[in-house]
């Protein structure tokens, strides 16, 4: 978009937002690659016990997964997951991601990426 904007409009002021966005995305990408290279992430793999859905469109909002006898609740981003009970779920989280307890269930504060492994 930066190149198209520069060629079509010939106005450098219109290119600044694209340059700023590109710099932010590149910086975040470098931080992510650095975290992975240093091994500063945790792999959480478990079986989905319950899927919380949104009220109107019934898309997955949160999942409760069993891991080593403990229940872990994760709020999903994107909500394009085709999850159901009994599916194996693998989440990658930063090692400093906050985890807190709510009603006897551990709640994961966020995750980097997740994948559905398959049925158990």
C-alpha positions in Angstrom: 0.0 0.0 0.0 2.9 2.3 0.7 4.2 2.0 -2.9 0.8 2.3 -4.5 0.0 5.4 -2.4 3.4 7.0 -3.2 3.0 6.3 -6.9 -0.6 7.4 -7.3 -0.8 10.4 -5.1 2.8 11.6 -5.1 2.3 13.1 -1.6 4.8 12.0 1.1 2.4 13.0 3.9 0.1 10.1 2.8 2.9 7.6 3.2 3.6 8.3 6.9 0.8 6.1 8.3 1.9 3.2 6.1 5.5 3.6 7.2 4.5 3.8 10.9 2.3 0.7 10.6 5.1 -1.2 8.8 7.6 -0.2 11.5 5.3 -1.3 14.3 4.6 -4.7 12.6 8.3 -5.3 11.9 9.2 -4.4 15.5 6.5 -6.8 16.9 7.7 -9.5 14.5 11.3 -9.1 15.7 10.2 -9.4 19.3 8.2 -12.5 18.6 11.1 -14.2 16.7 13.5 -13.2 19.6 11.1 -14.7 22.2 10.9 -18.0 20.2 14.7 -18.1 19.7 15.3 -17.7 23.4 12.7 -20.4 24.2 10.6 -18.0 26.4 7.2 -19.6 25.7 5.1 -22.4 27.2 3.2 -25.1 25.3 -0.2 -25.9 26.8 -1.8 -29.0 25.4 -5.1 -30.4 26.7 -8.5 -31.8 25.9 -11.4 -29.4 25.5 -14.0 -30.1 28.2 -16.4 -27.3 27.5 -16.9 -24.6 24.8 -18.4 -21.3 25.8 -20.3 -19.7 22.9 -21.4 -16.2 22.0 -25.0 -15.3 22.5 -26.0 -14.3 19.0 -23.9 -16.2 16.5 -22.9 -19.2 18.6 -19.2 -18.9 17.8 -16.7 -20.2 20.3 -15.8 -17.5 22.9 -13.9 -19.5 25.5 -12.8 -23.0 26.1 -12.1 -25.0 29.2 -9.5 -27.6 28.7 -8.2 -30.3 31.0 -4.4 -30.4 31.6 -2.8 -32.7 34.1 -6.0 -32.9 36.2 -6.5 -29.1 36.3 -9.0 -27.1 34.3 -7.7 -24.2 32.2 -10.0 -21.6 30.7 -8.8 -19.7 27.7 -10.7 -16.8 25.9 -10.3 -17.3 22.2 -9.3 -14.6 19.7 -10.8 -14.5 16.3 -13.5 -17.0 17.2 -13.1 -18.9 13.9 -12.3 -22.1 15.7 -14.4 -25.2 14.9 -14.0 -26.6 18.4 -16.1 -29.1 20.1 -15.8 -31.2 23.3 -13.1 -33.9 23.2 -10.9 -32.1 20.7 -7.2 -31.8 21.5 -6.0 -28.2 21.7 -2.4 -26.9 21.7 -1.8 -23.3 22.8 1.6 -21.5 22.8 1.8 -18.7 25.4 4.6 -16.4 26.6 6.3 -17.5 29.7 5.2 -14.3 31.5 1.5 -14.6 30.6 -0.6 -13.9 33.7 -2.6 -16.9 35.0 -5.2 -16.4 37.7 -7.7 -18.6 39.4 -11.5 -18.1 39.1 -13.9 -20.5 40.7 -11.4 -23.3 40.9 -10.4 -22.9 37.2 -7.1 -21.5 36.0 -7.7 -18.6 33.5 -4.9 -18.0 31.0 -4.5 -14.3 30.3 -3.7 -14.7 26.6 -1.8 -16.8 24.1 0.5 -16.3 21.1 -1.0 -18.9 18.8 -3.2 -22.0 19.1 -3.9 -25.0 17.0 -6.4 -27.8 17.0 -4.6 -31.1 17.0 -7.5 -33.5 16.6 -9.9 -35.8 18.5 -8.8 -37.7 21.5 
